Amino acid sequence: MSHHNTIFSQILKLVPRHEFEGLANQYHTGRKLRKMTRWSQFVALGLAQLSGRHSLRDIVSNINAQAHKLYHLGAVAISRSSLARVNEQQSYELYEKLCYKILSRCHGYAPKHSFKFNNKLMSLDSTTIDLCLSMFPWARFRHTKGAIKLHVGLDHQGYLPTFLRVTDGKVHDMTIARSLDLPTASIVVFDRGYAAYDWFNTLNSKGIFFVTRQKAKTAYTVVERKSVNKKQGLTCDQTIRINGQIARKCPINLRRIGFRDPETGKLYTFLTNHFSLSAMTIARIYQSRWQIELFFKWIKQNLKIRTFLGTSKNAVLTQIWIAMCVYLILSYLKFVNKLGFSMQRILRLLQLNLFERRDIVALLKPPLPLEDETIYQRSLSFC
């Protein structure tokens, strides 16, 4: 019988230790850590994300209960006070950089998006994470409320968060959008919260395509009309120019597409600067924007980014960036092993077997039962 390290140990091997230690040295501040290490911090908080631990005491108890297995994890026994101190004092930027390193590995295995065009397709949005103002005074959002915002650009190739920004809750979405360096010829889809006509002109001048919904009461002139297939739910396909005071901010032609949802009967009006794709494809592109809402829902339900283990800004950001690292590791496992089931099922399988000594590939891709294997072999003989 072949020997295997624990499932958790095999997960951690997906993070190159030499790269991690290089980043740990780069972003270390203050005096040298004696017993506690940044790797032990990552192991502890990564375990908290995978196993659903809710407090520092819970994490430390779980880690120390597996003391005889810590050697294989490369970690050491930790105390609650040491973990809390490192979370507060050592920079979260280590995990931000680590997140992008894991992301670059994921890109090589991520499946393509479902559309026929080859342009990169991205959805842009943000989600607000509420905080108690009395416990997180640095995150003032309103007079009696605290909050932070997670801004995400979701690449539809594998639904990976290709860029992430964590800001105060008061930072407007457009402030982040204007600072982004988006790839030329990419298609970016976003809701009306990003509908700034001067930004539309900037994107167009950079060769970036966008798809969004038209704001109500927008004044425009129709330059050209095209026929549409009303059986598909399309109501119009027009070339327009913006009128009024905002016309000088957006002096370019835009494409206006109307679509009525056959299930709900709701009418949607889209604006884009892409004139080559069919009107139905534009409607489907905006429909695919829902994937970023599903991404936000998934990380809030399955990862620990709504309740926090520390109250300082650095501790909060450390926890969020490690949560993103865990999400990318799960994505990498799904892509490499070509798993057809959901990320939630992968997470549940790992949660139940974190300290079991078995092959992680066999866990995620169990062999066919004997009967199914016989049927499968017979089917091959007829091919």
N, C-alpha and C positions, 0 to 999 in steps of 0.2 A: 504494500500500500504506500503510495507516494506521500511525502510530507508536505504540508502546506502551512504557511503562517495564517494568522487570523484574517478574516475578511477586511477588518479595519486596517490592518497592516498593509494588505495588498492595495487598498484604496490610497493610502498615504504614499505608496511608491509611485503613484501617478504624478506626484509633485517632486521634481528633481531636487534632492537634498542639497547639492552643491550650489544650485541657483538660489535656493531659499537662504542658505547661510550667507551667500554674498549679499543678498538684499538685507538680511538681518544686520550685518556689519555696517552696511551703508546707511541704514536708518536708525541705528542705535544712538540714544542720547543718554547723557549722564554717566554715572559710574558703571563699571562692568558688573553684569549680573553674576551672582555666585552660584547658587544651585538652580534657580529658575532660569529657563532659556526661552527664547522666542519660539523655538520649535515645540517645546512643551505647551506654550500658550496656544499655538495653532492646533496641536493635537487635542487639547482640552476643549477649545471652542468649536473645533470641527466636529468633535464627538457630540457636543451639545446640539449642534444643528442636525446631525444625523439621527440622534436618539431622542430628541425632543426634551432635553433637560431645561428646567425653568429657573434655576438659581445657581449661584456660585457654589453654595454648600452641596447642592445636588450633583453638580459636575465633579467637584473634588472627591466626593464620596464614591461616585461611579468610577473615576479614574483610579483611585487608591484601592478599590476593591479588585482591580485587575493588575495589582502591583507586579505579580509574577510574569505578566505579559508586556510590561512597559519597555523592557529591553528590546524586544522585537519592533516596537514602535519608535525607538530612538528617543523616547521621552523619559522623564524622571518624575518621581512622586512630587506633588505640589501641595501647597497650602492655600486656603482661601484668601488669606491676606496677601500672599505673594502674587496670586493671579489677579486680584483686584488692583494691586499696585502697578503691575505691568500693563494692564488694560488702560489704566489712567495715564501713565507717564510715557510709555513707549509708543512712538508714532504709528498711527494707522496706515501711513503711506506704504509701509512694507507690504500690506495685504492688497492695497490698491494696485501696486506694481505686479504682485504675484497673480492677481486676477487677470491682468492683461496678458501675462505670459501663458497662463492656462488657456485663455481665449485664443491665442495664436495657434496653439496645438489643436484646438477643436476645429478651427477653420479648415484644416486639411482633410477632415473626415466628415464634415457636415453635408447632408444631402441638399440638393438644389431646391429652389422654390418650385411651386407647382405650375408656374406660368411658362409659356413657350419662349418668351423673349429672354435674352441673356443679360440684360441690365441688372445690376444689384438693386434689390428691393428692400426698403427699410421703412419701418413705422416709428414715428416720433411721438412721445407722450411722457407724462409724469404722473406720479402718484404721491399723495400726501400721507405721511405717517404721523398720527396724533401723539402728542406727548403731554404729560402733566406739567404745567408751567411752574408749579412750586418745586418740583424735583429737577426740572431741566430749565432753569431760568435763562440760559444762553440761547434757547430755541424759541424766543418770544415770537408769536404769530399774530395774536390779537391780545386784547387787554387781559383776558382770562384764559387764554389757550396757548399752548405751545405746539409746534409742529416742525417737521423737516420734510423736504421733498426729494424724491428719487427720480431723476430725469434719465430716461433710457432711450436709446436708439436700438430697436430690435431688428436684426438682420433676419430676413425671412429664409435665408439659407441655414436651416437647422434651428431657426428661432433663437438665435443667440444674442444676448445683449452686447452689441458691438461697441457701444460706449455708455458709460454711466457717470452721472454727476450727482453728488449729494449736497444739497444746499439748504439754507434756512427756508422755512415755509413761505416767507414773504417774497422770495425771488420769483419773478414772473417767468413763465415758460419761454417767452420770446427772448429774454435776456440770455438764456442758455442757447437757444436756437441760433441766434445771430453769431455766437462764438464758435459754432461747430465748423469743422473743416470737412465737408461732405465730399465723397468721391465724385469726380466728373462722370456724367452719363448715368448716374444712379437715379432711381425713382424713389422719392420720399413721400410718404403718405401721412397726413396728420389731420386732426379735427379743427374746428373753427377757432379754437383757442390760439392757434398759430397763424390765423389769417391776417397778416400784415402785408399790404400791397407793395410797399417798398421792398420788403424781403422777397416777395415773389419776383420782382424785377432783378434783385441781386442774384437769386438762384438761377434765373434764366440766363443772366450774363455769364455765369460760371459754367453753363452747360449742364445744369442739374434739373431734372424733371421733378414736378411735384403734382400731387393729387390731394385735393381737400374739398370741403363743402363750402358752398357760397354763403356768405353772410346775408341775413335778411335785409331788405331795403337797400341793397346795393344798386346804384344807378349805373346803367350800361346801355350801349348801342349795339344792335345786332349787325355784324358785318356780312355774315354768310350763314345760310341754313343748309343742313344736309338731311336727307331722308333717313329714317330710322325704322327698325323692325319693332313695331309696337307689341307684337306677340311676345317679345322678350322682356317687356316691361319698360322699354325706353320711350321717353316722351319727346325728347328733342336732342339735337346735336348741332350746336351753334358756335360760330366764331364771333367773339364780342370784343369791345373795347370799353374800359371803365370810364365813366363820366364824373363830372363834379370836381371837387377840390382834390380828391385823391388821384385824379387822372395823371397828374404830373409825376406822382410817385410810381405809377405803374403804366408807362406809355406803350406797353407791348400788347399784342393780341393774345387773348386767352380763349380757351375752349370751354364751353358751357354745355354740360350733359345732364339731362333730366332722366330720372329712373324711379318708377313706382314699384315698391316691393309687392309682389303678388300675394304674399302671405298676410302682411299687415295692412296693405293699401296705403302705406305712408310714402309720400313723395320726397325724394332726395334730389338735390341739385349740386353737381360737382363742378369744380373749376380745375383746369390743368393747363400746362403749357406743352403737353405732348399731343401732337396732331397726327401721329402715324398709327398708333394703336386703335383698335376698334372701340366704339363707344361702350360696348358690353364689357370689354376687357378693363376699361377705366372703372366701370362700376364694380367689377369684381376685385380690382385692386383696392378700392376703398373698403369693400366688404372685408378684405383680408386684414385690414387694420385692427379688427377685433382680436387678432392674435396677441397684440400687446396688452389688451385688457385681460386676456386669459393668463398671460405671463405674470402680471401684477397679482391677480387672484391666486395663482399657484404659489408664488413665493410668500405671500402673506399667510396662506393657509398651512403651508408645509415647512417653512423655515422660520427661524426665530428673529423676526425683524419688527415685531410690533410691541414686544416687551423686552426690556434691556437689563443687562447684568450690572451695569454701572450707570452713573448719572452724568459723568463728564462727557464733553463732546467727543474727545478722543476714544473713550470706551464705546460710545454708541457707533461711531464710524468704524471702529475695529470690528465690531460685531456684524455690521452690515456688509463690509467687504469680505469677511470670512464666509458669510452666508452666500455671497455671489460666487466665491471660489468653489463652495460645495455644489452649487447649482451647475457650474461649468464642469466639474468633475463627473457629476451624474450624466450630463449631456455627452461628455467624452466616452463614458462607458456605453451609453446607448448607441452612439455612432460607430464606435470601433467594433462592437459585437453585433451591430445591425439588428437591434432589438425592435420588434414591432409593437410592443406594448408601451403603456404610458410611463412618464417620468414618476408619477405617484406610485405606480406598482414597483418600479425599480427601487424607490426609496423605502417602501414597506419591506421588500425582500431583504434589503441591507440592514434595516433597523432590527429585524428579528434574528440576524445572524452575524452581527458585528464582531463578536469575539469567538465565533465558531472557527475551527481549523478545517477549512475546505477550500476548494478551488473556486474563485469568484466567477470564472467563466461558466463552470458547471452549475453554479447557483443561478446565474442569470439565464443560461441556455441549457436547461436540463436535457439529457438524452431522451429520445423517444421511448415510450414503453415498448416492451417486446412485441406486442400485437401490432402497434402502430408502425414499428420498424419493419415488420414482415410485410405489412400492406404497402409501405413505402418502397421496399425493394421490389415487390411484384409490379408496382406501377412503373418503376424504372425499366423493367424488362420488356414492357410493351411500348416504350418510347422509341 
